[in-house]
Amino acid sequence: MSTIHPSARIHPSSVIEEGAVIGADVEIGPFCLIGPEVRLADRVVIKSHAVITGDTEIGEDTTVFQFASIGEIPQDLKFKGEKTRLVIGKRNRIREYVTMNTGTEGGGGVTRVGDDCLLMASAHVAHDAQIGDRVILVNSVAVAGHCVIEDDVIIGGLSGIHQWVRIGQGAIVGALSMVTSDVLPHALVQGPRAELDGLNLVGLKRKGVPRDDINQLRAAFQMLKQGEGSFKDRAQRLKEDFDSDYVSRMVAFVMADSDRGFLTPK
């Protein structure tokens, strides 16, 4: 039997399947479908004609706009109906025609989106993707399976992120970019076959990052361009030359396990 809080406001044309959990002050507009394993936290708003299905959890104060499809099975031919989930955090804005899929057994079983994200119209989040907090996916961005998008990333419209790619904290990807390799934290990436084009200096300044940290990041970025050894060798040496948490996080990102190469400074 469904659990529906008495304060929830549900349009009579919507279908709430047995087993769904609907929190306090939830609003569900006309012609929506809420599946039997869906859990909507307090004050979630589901606008008209949205479909929320699968083992899907949506956090407080999130709004799902009309015609979105949230929690359907993965677009993965290896998927055989195994039990997987989609977990969406708090205060997200999920705009029209967004699609988000549950995970796969081979990818950890959970697709996850953090808090305070904006997914603009027609964006897609594939199976097992892990998306951090305050991420913005502009219109028609496609995030493929198993991607990791860290906090405060902005991905420009009509861009594609290849499966297994990691995009580091605070990076920005220009519109119409195809990203096939990992992107360093706070990097600026753009181009049809995306290339690393410097640091996201505008984003760093907007966040109030101290000037000394910005200067150290710029110097570290230059050192990654040149010197002996592999890209990882040069990154490892940065720990000895800089005293900045931002540089340390960049080094940790480079040294972490990854299934892709890196977009490196030219």
C-alpha positions in Angstrom: 0.0 0.0 0.0 1.2 3.5 -0.8 2.2 5.9 2.0 0.9 9.4 1.1 1.3 12.2 3.7 -2.1 13.9 4.2 -0.6 17.3 3.3 0.4 16.1 -0.2 -1.5 17.6 -3.1 -2.0 15.2 -6.0 -4.0 15.9 -9.1 -6.7 13.3 -9.6 -5.5 12.4 -13.1 -2.1 11.2 -11.8 -1.4 7.6 -11.0 0.4 6.7 -7.7 1.2 3.0 -7.8 0.9 0.8 -4.7 4.1 1.0 -2.6 5.1 4.6 -3.4 6.1 6.9 -0.5 4.9 10.5 -0.8 6.2 13.0 1.8 4.8 16.1 3.4 3.7 19.0 1.2 4.6 17.2 -2.0 2.9 18.5 -5.1 2.1 16.2 -8.1 0.5 17.8 -11.1 -1.8 16.3 -13.7 -1.1 13.1 -15.7 2.0 12.0 -13.8 3.0 8.4 -13.1 4.7 7.6 -9.8 6.0 4.0 -9.6 5.7 1.5 -6.8 9.3 1.9 -5.5 9.5 5.7 -5.7 10.2 7.8 -2.6 9.5 11.5 -2.7 10.8 13.5 0.2 9.1 16.5 1.7 8.2 19.4 -0.5 9.1 17.7 -3.8 7.2 19.1 -6.8 6.4 16.9 -9.8 4.9 18.9 -12.6 2.5 17.6 -15.3 3.2 14.6 -17.4 6.3 13.5 -15.6 7.1 9.8 -15.1 9.0 8.8 -12.0 9.7 5.0 -11.9 12.2 2.4 -10.7 13.8 2.3 -7.3 14.1 6.0 -7.2 14.6 8.4 -4.3 14.2 12.2 -4.7 15.3 14.5 -2.0 13.6 17.4 -0.3 12.6 20.6 -2.2 13.5 19.1 -5.6 11.4 20.1 -8.6 10.9 17.8 -11.6 9.4 19.7 -14.6 7.0 18.4 -17.2 7.7 15.5 -19.4 10.8 14.3 -17.6 11.5 10.6 -17.4 13.2 9.7 -14.1 14.3 6.2 -13.0 13.8 4.1 -16.1 16.0 1.1 -16.7 19.5 1.7 -18.2 20.1 2.0 -21.9 22.6 -0.8 -21.6 22.3 -4.1 -23.5 24.0 -5.9 -20.6 21.2 -5.0 -18.2 19.2 -8.1 -17.4 16.7 -6.6 -14.9 18.8 -6.7 -11.8 17.9 -4.6 -8.8 19.4 -1.1 -9.1 18.7 2.4 -7.9 18.6 6.1 -8.7 19.3 8.5 -5.8 18.7 12.3 -6.3 19.6 14.8 -3.6 17.9 17.9 -2.3 16.9 21.2 -3.9 17.6 20.0 -7.5 15.9 21.5 -10.5 15.2 18.9 -13.2 13.9 20.6 -16.3 11.7 19.5 -19.2 12.5 16.2 -21.0 15.4 15.3 -18.7 16.1 11.6 -18.6 17.9 9.8 -15.8 18.4 6.0 -15.5 19.0 3.6 -12.6 22.4 1.9 -12.3 23.7 -1.5 -13.4 25.1 -4.4 -11.5 28.4 -4.0 -13.2 28.7 -0.3 -12.4 27.9 -0.4 -8.7 24.1 -0.4 -9.0 23.4 3.2 -8.1 23.1 6.3 -10.3 23.5 9.3 -8.0 23.0 13.1 -8.2 23.9 15.4 -5.3 22.3 18.6 -4.0 21.5 21.9 -5.6 22.0 20.8 -9.2 20.4 22.3 -12.3 19.7 19.9 -15.1 18.4 21.9 -18.0 16.0 20.7 -20.7 16.7 17.4 -22.5 19.8 16.6 -20.4 20.6 12.9 -19.9 22.2 11.2 -17.0 23.0 7.5 -17.8 23.4 4.5 -15.6 25.9 4.5 -12.7 26.9 8.2 -13.2 28.0 9.9 -10.1 27.2 13.6 -10.1 28.2 15.9 -7.2 26.7 19.1 -5.7 25.9 22.3 -7.5 26.5 20.8 -11.0 24.9 22.5 -14.0 24.1 20.5 -17.1 23.0 22.9 -19.8 20.4 22.0 -22.5 20.9 18.6 -24.2 24.0 17.6 -22.4 24.5 13.8 -22.4 26.4 12.2 -19.5 27.3 8.6 -20.4 27.4 5.6 -18.1 29.9 5.4 -15.2 31.0 9.1 -15.5 32.0 11.0 -12.4 31.1 14.7 -12.3 32.5 16.4 -9.2 31.1 19.4 -7.4 30.6 22.8 -9.0 31.1 21.6 -12.6 29.3 23.4 -15.5 28.9 21.5 -18.8 27.8 23.6 -21.8 24.9 22.9 -24.0 24.9 20.0 -26.6 28.1 18.5 -25.1 28.7 14.8 -24.7 30.7 13.1 -21.9 32.2 9.8 -22.8 31.6 6.8 -20.5 33.9 6.4 -17.6 35.2 10.0 -17.9 35.8 12.0 -14.7 35.4 15.8 -14.6 37.2 17.4 -11.6 35.7 19.9 -9.2 35.0 23.4 -10.5 35.8 22.6 -14.2 33.8 24.1 -17.0 33.2 22.5 -20.4 32.2 24.8 -23.3 29.2 24.1 -25.5 29.3 21.6 -28.3 32.2 19.7 -26.8 32.9 16.0 -26.9 34.8 15.0 -23.9 36.6 11.7 -24.1 39.3 12.0 -21.4 39.4 13.1 -17.8 39.3 16.8 -17.1 41.4 18.3 -14.3 39.8 20.2 -11.4 39.1 23.9 -12.2 40.0 23.4 -15.9 38.5 25.1 -18.9 37.7 22.7 -21.7 36.3 23.4 -25.1 36.2 22.4 -28.8 34.4 19.8 -30.9 37.0 17.2 -29.8 37.5 18.9 -26.4 40.9 20.2 -25.5 42.2 21.6 -22.3 42.4 25.4 -22.8 43.5 26.7 -19.4 41.9 27.2 -16.0 38.4 28.3 -15.1 39.7 31.6 -13.7 36.2 33.2 -13.8 34.8 30.4 -11.8 37.6 30.5 -9.2 37.2 34.3 -8.8 33.4 34.0 -8.4 33.9 31.6 -5.6 36.2 33.9 -3.8 39.2 31.6 -4.0 42.2 33.5 -2.5 44.6 35.1 -5.1 47.5 33.1 -3.8 45.7 29.8 -4.5 44.8 31.0 -7.9 48.4 31.9 -8.6 49.6 28.6 -7.4 47.1 26.8 -9.6 48.2 28.7 -12.6 51.9 27.9 -11.9 51.1 24.3 -11.3 49.1 24.2 -14.6 52.2 25.6 -16.4 54.5 23.0 -14.9 52.2 20.2 -16.1 52.9 21.3 -19.6 56.6 20.7 -19.5 59.3 18.7 -17.8 60.6 15.2 -17.8 58.5 12.1 -17.2 54.9 11.2 -17.8 52.0 13.4 -17.0 51.5 11.6 -13.7 55.2 12.0 -12.9 54.9 15.8 -13.4 51.7 15.9 -11.3 53.4 14.0 -8.5 56.2 16.5 -8.3 53.7 19.3 -7.8 53.1 18.1 -4.2 56.7 19.1 -3.4 56.6 22.5 -5.0 53.3 24.0 -3.9 51.5 24.5 -0.6 47.8 24.9 -1.7 44.8 22.7 -1.0 43.7 23.4 -4.6 46.9 22.1 -6.1 46.8 19.1 -3.7 43.3 18.2 -4.9 44.5 18.4 -8.5 47.3 16.0 -7.8 45.0 13.6 -6.0 42.6 13.7 -9.0 45.5 12.9 -11.4 46.8 10.1 -9.2 43.4 8.4 -8.7 42.4 5.3 -10.6 40.8 6.0 -14.0 39.7 4.1 -17.1 40.5 7.1 -19.3 43.5 9.2 -20.1 43.7 12.9 -19.4 43.2 16.1 -21.4 46.6 17.5 -20.9 47.9 21.1 -21.3 49.2 21.8 -24.8 
